[in-house]
Amino acid sequence: MAQVYNFSAGPAMLDPGVMRQIQAELLDYQNTGMSIMEMSHRSALFEALVQDAKANLRVLMNIPEHYEILFLQGGASLQFSMIPMNLMLDHRRAAYLNSGVWSQKAVDEAKRHGEVIIVGDSADQKYKCLPICDALPSAIDYAYYVSNNTIYGTQFKTIPMDHPVLIADMSSDILSKPIDVSKHALIFAGAQKNLGIAGVTLVIIRKDLIREDLSVDTMLRYATHQKADSLYNTPASFSLYVLKKVTDWLLEVGMDAMTKRNELKANMLYTAIDQSELFMNEIKKEDRSWMNVVFTTKDPQLDEAFISFAKSYACVNIKGYRSVGGMRASLYNAMPIEGVQRLIEAMEAFERQVKP
């Protein structure tokens, strides 16, 4: 099989070692004669898998015991609705930082349930820098931000707000670097970038925020899933299995080593872009994402030519988001340093080819 480096923003690549483990167990999970895909979610083996996955996450993220770990469905997008439905209860108002498409989608959903106050917005800068929150209003139920922006290539390196009920969408940079869970009331993430494959959504929520509000539909209550230990209905069982395998791998690698590797990969690529006479990155330097590096030649035809050219260097899925254009290289945990080196080689070769 030909080696390729998959720079897709998601679903994203998995570590090859994890993939081999999955392949080896695909037809027979722990000598049961059954695939994990065939196994009842009520079985002792599957329940143990769920508990092991939670235990892995507690270690990797240093999650305190007074936080619940939930495995839900509906993708990160369903959390745009579940959060205001479950938490916008006392004041019926919340503060949001608008740093791009995904925060704007969350704002649009929250407006269905109460008042949304935008406390920072970089739309007028075309999201090429991060918004700054100077102050939070009083009498809000929560404050909300997106830690990393896949489309625009920006990332908060520090927590941008301080509030007792701080919520973060960490779908695209969770487990890429240390994060202080205790500074947040709720963290959520779709799995298909750093946690595994699409189908399961991780929610880490402080237990005192989980309420049994009967005005909220049963499946949309955090309380429902807490009581059932994330097994109220049939879960995305294979996705959960993969998440367990990925977190096993991360424990082996170690979060310190993974953080250093991610910083190195990003610095390598940004250095190549900054030294190039053809490629450029227009994001404010201190706001640049480690996970999603966006760049362009400023010529859409040249961009398309490079995207095609990069395939000859085994670099695939580097086309930028449709509303932004250009190129985007996603450097999630599973992307090896060799993949970044290969992309840089492709950039240098292409620049030599088109240089007058």
Buried (B, 14 or more C-beta within 10 A) or exposed (E): EEEBBBBBBBBBBBBEEBBEBBEEBEEEBEEEEBBBEEBEBEEEEBBEBBEEBBBBBBEBBEBEEEBBBBBBBBBBBBBBBBBBBBBBBEBEBBBBBBBBBBBBBBBEBBEEBBBBEBBBBBEEEEBBBBBEBEEBEEEBBBBBBBBBBBBBBBBBEEBBBEBEBBBBBBBBBBBBBEBEBEEBBBBBBBBBBBBBBBBBBBBBBBEEBBEEBEEBEEBBBBBBBBEEBBBBEEBBBBBBBBBBBBBBBBEEEEBEEBBEBBEBBBEBBBEBBEEBEBBBBBBEEEBBBBBBBBBBBEEEEBBBBBBEBBBEBBBBBBBBBEEBBBBBBBBBBBBBEEBBBBBBBBBBEBBEEEEE
